[in-house]
């Protein structure tokens, strides 16, 4: 049914084996998949790569999940046409750079909003002063 996971990214291997099992009928349509713990033990990995693989299958519509109800294989007539799904995980350095960029952008946006608000207040006060002098 399943093979132990080797050097490739564990979640990719789990995903490939789950898709193969669904495709060949090991996990039939309408049936529940084994629990995350059972799958993790069978694949020889922690639950994290199992969850990642199940998440991809769910987003793809191949399985559905319910809180406390496990994961169920859905009708998937186009399963054989799915291209292999690749999960990209961001490099921690990229995440740090993105967070730094976001901080700079948010600070600039807040500054611009404050300036715009201040200008609106000044314009309002000038209008009131002008109306008072005219009135």
Residue, then its C-alpha position, 0 to 999 in steps of 0.5 A: x500500500x505505502x512505502x517508507x519515505x526517503x530523501x525527497x521532500x516528505x510531503x511530496x512523497x506522501x502526496x504522490x502515494x495518496x494520489x496513486x492509492x486513490x487512483x488505483x482504488x486502494x482508497x475508493x471513492x466515498x470511503x474515508x481515508x485512514x486517520x492522519x496518525x495511521x497514515x503518518x505511521x504507515x509512511x514513516x513520517x510525522x503528521x505535518x507532511x501528511x497534513x500538507x498532502x491532505x490539504x493539497x488533495x482537499x484544495x484540489x477537490x479530490x478529498x473532503x474533510x469534516x471536523x472530527x469526521x476524517x477525510x473522504x475520497x470524493x468523486x473525481x472523474x478528472x483525477x487521471x488528468x491532474x498534473x502532479x501537484x507541487x507544493x512550494x514552501x517559502x524559504x525563511x529568508x524570503x519570508x523575512x524579506x517579505x515581512x520587512x518589505x511589508x513593514x516599510x510599505x505599511x509604515x509609508x501607508x500609515x504616514x500618507x494616511x495621517x498626512x491626508x487626514x491632517x490636510x483634510x483637517x487643515x482644509x476644513x479649518x480654513x473653510x470654517x475660518x473663511x466662512x466666519x470672516x465672510x459671515 
